[in-house]
Amino acid sequence: MQKTYYDPADLKKFGKITEWNEELGNKFFDYYAKVFEEGKLSAREKSLIALAVAHTEQCPYCIDAYTQDGLQRGITKEEMMEALHVGAAIKGGATLVHGVQMMNKVNKLEM
């Protein structure tokens, strides 16, 4: 069996980040839990957002976690893929809009 850089078993160790700095680790997990509570957005909607962001950030642990979470919340594979495309479009647009900075710099240097 080939090993990968990202070991899926490591996701289960996420809670251990508190071991080397309990105060900050606990504050993060308190914040994380609060963010995912039902609010103006449903837990289902938040899971779908998290899945799209997981892809734009290219975090395999988050992709695994929020794919499973989404399925448990009744999110369909078609909804997941549509959310992924929304994330990809925003990421692509953000990359391209930064081209304006390059164009401004080239125009300034060519003067």
C-alpha positions as CSV (number, residue, x, y, z in Angstrom):
1,M,0.0,0.0,0.0
2,Q,1.3,3.4,-1.0
3,K,1.6,6.0,1.8
4,T,0.5,9.5,1.1
5,Y,1.7,12.8,2.6
6,Y,-1.7,13.3,4.1
7,D,-2.6,10.4,6.3
8,P,-6.5,10.3,6.7
9,A,-5.9,8.9,10.2
10,D,-4.4,12.2,11.1
11,L,-7.8,13.9,11.0
12,K,-8.7,12.1,14.1
13,K,-5.7,13.7,15.8
14,F,-6.9,17.2,15.2
15,G,-8.1,17.7,18.8
16,K,-4.5,17.0,20.0
17,I,-3.4,20.5,18.8
18,T,-4.4,21.7,22.3
19,E,-1.6,19.6,23.8
20,W,1.2,22.1,23.1
21,N,-0.8,25.2,23.8
22,E,-4.0,24.3,25.7
23,E,-5.3,27.9,26.1
24,L,-5.1,28.8,22.4
25,G,-6.2,25.4,21.2
26,N,-9.3,25.5,23.4
27,K,-10.1,29.0,22.2
28,F,-9.9,27.9,18.6
29,F,-12.2,24.9,19.2
30,D,-14.6,27.1,21.1
31,Y,-14.7,29.5,18.2
32,Y,-14.9,26.7,15.7
33,A,-17.9,25.2,17.5
34,K,-19.6,28.6,17.8
35,V,-19.2,29.2,14.0
36,F,-20.9,26.0,13.1
37,E,-23.9,26.4,15.4
38,E,-27.3,27.1,13.8
39,G,-27.7,30.8,13.2
40,K,-28.9,32.8,10.3
41,L,-27.4,30.0,8.2
42,S,-28.4,26.4,8.8
43,A,-25.8,23.8,9.8
44,R,-26.4,22.3,6.3
45,E,-25.6,25.5,4.6
46,K,-22.5,26.0,6.7
47,S,-21.4,22.5,5.8
48,L,-21.7,23.2,2.1
49,I,-19.8,26.4,2.5
50,A,-17.1,24.6,4.4
51,L,-16.8,22.0,1.7
52,A,-16.4,24.6,-1.0
53,V,-13.7,26.5,1.0
54,A,-12.0,23.2,1.8
55,H,-11.5,22.7,-1.9
56,T,-10.3,26.3,-2.6
57,E,-7.8,25.9,0.3
58,Q,-6.9,22.4,-0.9
59,C,-7.2,20.8,2.5
60,P,-7.7,17.0,2.1
61,Y,-8.6,16.7,5.8
62,C,-11.4,19.3,5.5
63,I,-12.5,17.8,2.2
64,D,-12.9,14.4,3.8
65,A,-14.6,15.8,6.9
66,Y,-17.1,18.1,5.1
67,T,-17.9,15.6,2.4
68,Q,-18.9,13.1,5.1
69,D,-20.6,15.8,7.1
70,G,-22.5,17.0,4.1
71,L,-23.7,13.5,3.2
72,Q,-25.0,13.1,6.8
73,R,-26.9,16.4,6.4
74,G,-28.6,15.3,3.2
75,I,-26.5,17.3,0.8
76,T,-26.5,15.6,-2.5
77,K,-23.4,15.0,-4.7
78,E,-24.9,17.4,-7.2
79,E,-25.1,20.2,-4.6
80,M,-21.6,19.4,-3.5
81,M,-20.3,19.7,-7.0
82,E,-22.2,22.9,-7.7
83,A,-20.7,24.4,-4.5
84,L,-17.2,23.3,-5.6
85,H,-17.7,25.1,-8.9
86,V,-18.8,28.2,-7.1
87,G,-15.6,28.0,-5.1
88,A,-13.5,27.4,-8.2
89,A,-15.1,30.4,-10.0
90,I,-14.3,32.7,-7.1
91,K,-10.8,31.4,-6.8
92,G,-10.2,31.8,-10.5
93,G,-11.7,35.2,-10.5
94,A,-9.6,36.3,-7.6
95,T,-6.5,35.1,-9.4
96,L,-7.4,36.9,-12.6
97,V,-8.5,40.2,-10.9
98,H,-5.0,40.4,-9.5
99,G,-3.8,40.6,-13.1
100,V,-4.9,44.3,-12.9
101,Q,-2.0,44.9,-10.5
102,M,0.4,43.3,-13.0
103,M,-1.1,45.4,-15.8
104,N,-0.8,48.6,-13.7
105,K,2.8,47.8,-12.9
106,V,3.7,47.1,-16.5
107,N,2.0,50.3,-17.6
108,K,3.9,52.3,-15.0
109,L,7.3,50.7,-15.9
110,E,6.7,51.3,-19.6
111,M,6.1,55.0,-19.2
